[in-house]
Amino acid sequence: MNDDKTEERKTGIALEYELNEPPQKVWRAISIPEFRESWLPKDVLADPEATSVTPGEEVRYRMRDNAPPFLESTVTFRIAPNATGGTSLRIIHELTDMRFDRMTARAANKNSPPLMLAA
């Protein structure tokens, strides 16, 4: 497994991996709770059930921080077969909690990155 690309976003991050395993095996690892539990435990999920599923292609879960302010986010796993018979795995983790916008201050001219406000 190697990390080919990392793309930062305003409220999230996207990672891309090229795996040697076939898509069917990767799909089982990300979609079957018993297999997923070994690397993505249900206690970090806001809901252990997937919020959306496109069989064999994409699964999305809601996550919640275990420390205050307990922000919520969404993690999406997308898989596709690659040219070598393995799998391209894209993991997109986005902060979806609306409280995040209220905790950041932006310059009036929007030329600087957001800053966290003190409590």
Summary of the structure (lengths in Angstrom):
residues: 119
radius of gyration: 16.7
end to end distance: 40.4
largest distance: 50.7
contacts: 280
relative contact order: 0.20
helix: 17%
strand: 41%
